């Protein structure tokens, strides 16, 4: 029995790794109705039933018309690439549809475009949709305030060989949370990798290291290294399902909301 009105979603990049996970999650959520799916015209999945990926016959075919797919839904869920997401976002603004953005790797102009779009439609934009990761963000804020003196901060992340941006959006958000708690601007203190004769470590810096290899879904560790002790806060993803479940939760959160820019802290009621 359905406990709330179903939210109709359109899924971008339906045949990709994240797209397939979103499909599986959507088919398993009684409060979500899959309205449409779409992908790049060159996708080998074009014209196939979206349910094939999870052994179902859904009657929803994967198409290549983003505008048509978005028009059929209440909310677009997009985990594609920045350029694709921004193009899809323009359709959503024109059509007055809500959007959940899990895409990472946006530059300043891309983030500004999302903020502008949020003046017209409701958007959840978060570097990581997993509930556990968002719990870690809160833990990092607390840890940084306690360990605000005498501890060096390093952020280490690992992802699969196909990831195209580094550091990950999640790692950057972790850095932002820690920097804010310490009263710093991440842009002023971030160090991205080290090589050669670097000199002594600046105690105010926040270091980032990115590992790429195999099929690692996503591991993130924030290390607070002091004299005689170190504290590590780690999140490891065993699959992409937590991201998908969080995205569906975000889509339900947007139902009936007015324009605005939200993140998972809003979705989870952690503000």
N, C-alpha and C positions, 0 to 999 in steps of 0.2 A: 504494500500500500504506500502511495506517495505521500510524504509528509509536507511537502511544499510544492508550489508551482514549479514545473520543470523549466529550466533555463536552456534555451536552444543555442547551441554553440556551432560555430564553423571552425574547422581546424586547418591551419595553413601547413604546408610541407608534410602532408599526410603520409607520404611513403618513407619519410626519413626516420632515423632512429628515434627521435623524440616524438615525431608525429605518430608513429605506430604505438608508442606507449600511451600517448594521449587517447588514441582510439580505444585501446584496451580498457583504460580507466573510465572513459565515457560510457562504453557499453555496460560497465559494471555499476554505474551510478544511477539509481532510480530517479534522482532529481535533475539529471542532465538528459537532454534529448539532442542527439547528433542531427543537426539540420543540414550540414553541407561539409564537404572536404575539397581541398584543391591543392595543386602542386605545380611545379614548373612544367611547361608544355613538353619538355624533353624527357620527363620522368617515364620510366618503363611501366609504372603503375597506372598511367593515364587510362581512364575509362573502366578501370576495374572496380569491383565492389569494395568499399572501404573495410567491410567486415572480413574480407579474405584473410587479412593479417592476423586475425584472432579466431579464425575458424567459424565465422558467422556469415549469414546472408542478410545484409542490412538493407539492401535496396538503395543505399546512398553511394553513388558513383564518384570516383575521384575525377574532378574536372580541372580545367586550366583558367576558368574565368573567376578571378578573385572577387570582382565587384558583385557578380551574381551570387556567389557563395555567401559573401558577407551580408548581402541584402536578405538572405533567407534566414538569418540567425539573429538572436538577441545580442550575442557576444562573440567576437573573434578571439581565438587563442593562437598566438603566434610565437614560435620558437625557431625562426628561420635565420636569416642573415640581416644585418642592419639595413642594407639597401632595399631588400624585399619587404621587410617590416614597415619601413617608412612609406613605401608605395601602397601597401595594404592599409596603412593608417589613414592615408589620404582618402581612400574609398570609405573607410569607417566614419570619418568626419562628415563627409558629404551625405552619407546615409543615416547619420545619427545613431551609430551602433557603439556599444561598449567594447573595450579591447583589453585583453590580458597579454602583456608583453614579457616573455621570458628570454628573448633574444639578448645576447651580450655583445660587447665590442663596439658600442656606439661612441662616436667622437663627440666633441662639445656641440657641434651643429646638430647632430642627430638627437642628442638629449634635449636641446633647445626646441627642436621640432616637436618632440613628444610633449614637452611642457606646454607648448602653444596649442597642440591638439586637445590637451586636457582642459582648455578653456571652453571647449565646445562639447566634449563627450567624457564619460567616466573611463578612466584608465587605471589599471593596476600594472605598475612597472617595477619589477624587482629583479635583482641579479640572481636570486635563487628562490624558487618557490617552495622548497622543502620546509616543512614545519620544524624539523629538527635543526636545520641551519639557522632559521630565524630565532630559535631558542638560544643557539650559540651566540648570535649577535647580542642578545641581552646579557649573556654571561660575560662576553668580552667587555662590554661597557662597565660592568661591575668590577671585573678583574683589573681593568686598566685604572680605574679610580683608586683601587686599593694598592696596586703596584705602580704607583705614579712616580716613584723615585728609586733609582738604583737598579732598574731592570731594563734590559735591552729587549726590543720587540722585533721578532722575525716571523714572517708569514711564508709558509711553504705549501705549495699546492701541486697536485699531480692530476693529469687528465690523459685521455686517450690520444693516440697519434693523429687523429683527424681534427682536433680542436685547432682553430685558426687564430685565436686571440690569446695573448698572455700579457700580464697575469690574468687569471680568470676574473670575471665580474664579481664572483663571490669573494675572492681574495681581496680585490680592491675595496669592496664594501666592508670587509672585516677591517682593513686598514683605515677606512674612513671612520668607523665606529671607535676604534682605539684612539685615533688622532683626536677626534672630537672630545672624547673623555679626558684626554690629556691636555686639552686646550691648544691643540696644534692644527695646522692645515696640512692635509696629507700631501698636497702638491709641493709644500716647502720642505718636507722631511722624508719623502719616499726615496728609497734606493732600490733600483731594479737590477739585481744581479751584480756580481763583482768579478773583476779579473785584473791580474797584474798587481803592481805595488800600490795598494789602495790606501795605505796609511792606517792609523788607528781608527776604530769605529767611532763615529759621532754618536754620543749617548742619546741624542734626541731623534735620531733617524729611525725609520721603520723599514726594515728590509724585506724584499720579496724574492722568492726563488720559485721558478716554474719548472716542473718536470713533465715531459710528454713521452708517452710510450704505450704500446699495446692497446688494451681495451679498458683501461682504468676509467671508471665512470666519473669519479670526482672525489679526491681526498684533500682536506684542508686542515692545516695545523697552525695555530698561533702560539709561538713560543715566547714566554717571558723569562729571560735568562738573567738571574741575579748572581751574587757572590755566594757560592756554596749551595745553590738550589736553582731549580728551574721548574716552571709551571707550563704545562702544555694543554691546550684546549683543542681537541680534534673532532672533526666530523668526517665520516667515511660513508660514501654512497655505494651500496651494493648493487643498485639498479637505478634506472631513471624513473621508476614508479613514484617515489616521493615527490619529484618535481611535477609529475602529471597530476597527482592527487591534490597538491597544493594549487595548481593552476585551475582545476575545476572548482576548488573552494573559493578561489579568487573570482571566478566567473559568477558563482552564486552570490558572492558578496556584492557584486556590481549591479545585480538585478534591481531595477527601480531607482537606482541612484542618479543624481544629477551630475553634471560635469565636475571634474576634479581629478587630481593626480594622487593616487594612493600607492602604497606598497604593502608587503606582506605583514608588516607590523600593524597596519590598519586592519587588514583582513583578520588577523588573529586577536585583535582587541588589545594590543600591547602598548598602545600609545599612552 
